[in-house]
Amino acid sequence: MRYWLSIGDGKSYGPYMVEELIGFQREGRVGPGAMLCAEGTEQWIAAAQILGGAIPPSVPHSAAATAGGVAYAGFSLRVVALIIDFVVLAIPSFMLGFVVGLVGVAANLDPALTNFLAQVVGLVTTWLYGAILESSPMQGTVGKMALGLKVTDLDGNRIGFGRASGRAFAKILSGCALFIGYIMAAFTPRKQGLHDMIAGTLVVRK
């Protein structure tokens, strides 16, 4: 069973599995006034009735409400953003690859070397695209911006170029073994992929 979460700000977040909500509660991100609504129903119930207990006494209610107000980007949204970015990158990548090919022919380079250079140019293009945009004031690539998403550090702050670069290269690991690193975003409490965990980043809704 999955539940929608309301923290009293007029918005609904989720839906989340009970295990995820319990994790939020332990982290102090589900305040005492939080309400839950089972997916497919319209009845809201106090979160404490389903999860039991309340937020830890050491966590002020105001802080818990602020943290609980973060809306993490779901897996489906991230997939759509990834597809948009793929389309956006396709044209410049093709053009740069074509230029590298022409240079290789003009310089009479070995075809294998030319192909290698084209792949390097493609990797650098993808790296700079993600790192520059995600560390910019926009905090997201074209795909993320189109869907109202942004990349932050674990405290909700804008990330720098170095961290954005680390996130970009960590995506290579996420793509290994049938894209398991990307699929992890569908099951982790804060919707993090492997590259997010490595770089210490979150993808959230604006």
N, C-alpha and C positions, 0 to 999 in steps of 0.2 A: 504494500500500500504506500502511495506517495501523497504528500501533503503540500498545499500552498501555504506560505508563511506570510503573516502580516505583523508588522512591528508598530503599527499605529501611525504610519506616515502617509496613509492613503494608497499605498502600493502593495502589490502581491509579488512575492518572490518564489522561485521554484518552478515546478514541484520538486520536493526532496524526499528521499527515503528517510525512514525513522532513524536509521543509523547515522545519517548525515546530520539530522536535526539534533540528535543527542550530542554529536561532536560539536555543533555550534553552541549548544547549551553549556557544555564543559568549558568552551573557550570564552564564555561570557557574551556571546553574540546573540543570544535569544533572551530578551528581557522578560520580567515577570508579567508584563501586559501583552505579551505576544499571543497571537491567535493562529490556529491551524484549521485548514479546510481540506478534507479528503478529496483527492482528485476525482472529478466526476460528480461531486455533490455541491451543495450550496450552503451547507451548515458549518458555521465557524465555531470552534471549540477552543477554550483556553489551552495553550500549549502545555501547561503543567499537568492537565488531565491526561494527556497522551504520553508525555515524556517523563512526567514525575518530577518532583522537586522544583527548584527554581535556580536562578543563576547563582554562582558562588558569591558568598557575602563579600569577598575581597574585591569584586568587580563592581564599580559604581553603575547604577542603572543608566545614567547618561552615556557613559562610555560604551556600555553594552548595546544601547540603542544605536549609537553612531556606527559601531562596527557591524551590527546586524543589518544596517541599511545598505551594505554593499551588495549589489546585484551582480553575481558572477555570470559571465557569458556562457550559455549552454553549448553543448557539443554541436548541435545542429547549426547554430548561428556561426560558430567558428568554422564549420565546414563550408558554409556559404561564403564567408569572408575569404577563406583560402582559395575557393574557386574564382572569385572576383580578382584576387591578386594574381592568380595564375594567368588569367586572361589579360590583365593589365601588363604583366611582364612578358607575355608571349611576343608582342610586336617588337619592343626594343631588343629582346634576346635574339630574335630571328635576324634583325638587321645587323646587330653586332657580329653574330655568327657568320653572316654573309660577308661582312667586311673582312673578318679574319680569314675566311676561305679565299677571298680574292687576293689578299696579301700573301697567303701561303702559295697560291698558284704563281703569282708574280715573282715571288722569291724562290720558286722552285723547291719549296720545303717538302719533306716527306709527308704524305697524307696522314699518317698516324700522328705525327707531331702537330700538324694543322688541326686535326680533330681534338687533340689534347688541349691545345691553346684555346680552341673554341669553347671547350668545357670549362676551362679556367675563367674565361671571360664571363661565361654564364653564371658561374658560382659567385664571382665578384659582384656582378650586377645584382643578383638576388640578395647577397649580403648587404650591400650598400642601400638597396631599396628598403629593406626591413629595418636596418639599424638606424639610418638617417631619419626615416619617418617616425619610427616608434620612440626615438629619443627627442623628437621635435616637440614644439608646443601642441601639435595635433595628437601626439601620443598613439599614433596608429597608422597602419598602411591604408591604402585606398579602400580595400575591402572592409577593414574594420571601421573606418570612418563612415562608409556607406550604411553600415548597420548600427551606428551609434555605439561602437565599442572603443575601448582604449586599453593600453598596456600600462600597468603601474608596478611599483615594487610591492613588497608584502605589507607596507604601511600606507599604501594608496598614493605614493608620491611618483612624480615623473621620473623615468629612468634615464641614465646617461648613455652616451654612445658606446662606452665599453661594455656595459651590461646588455645593451641591445645587441651588440655584436656577439657576445657570448650566447645570447638566446638564439640568434640566427644560426650560429654554427652548431648549437645543441640540437637543432631541428634535424640534423643529419642522423643523430642517434635516434630521434623519435621516428624517423622514417624507416629505420631498420626493422627487420622481422615483422613484415606485413603492417607497418605503421602502428604498431602497438603503442608507441610513445604518444601518438596523437589520440588514439582511442582512449587512453587513460583519462582524458579530460571528461569523458562521459561518466566516470565512476568515482573520481576523487572528490572529496568534500568541497573544495574550492575550485572545482572544474579546471584543475591544472593538468597540462600535458607534461610529459617527461622533460621537455625543454624549459617549461615554466619552473619546474622543481629545481632543475640544475641552475638556472639563472636567477631564481628567487623572484619570479614575477607572477602577476595575475592579469587576466583579461576580464574586464568588468564593463558593465553598461554605464554610459555617461549619465 
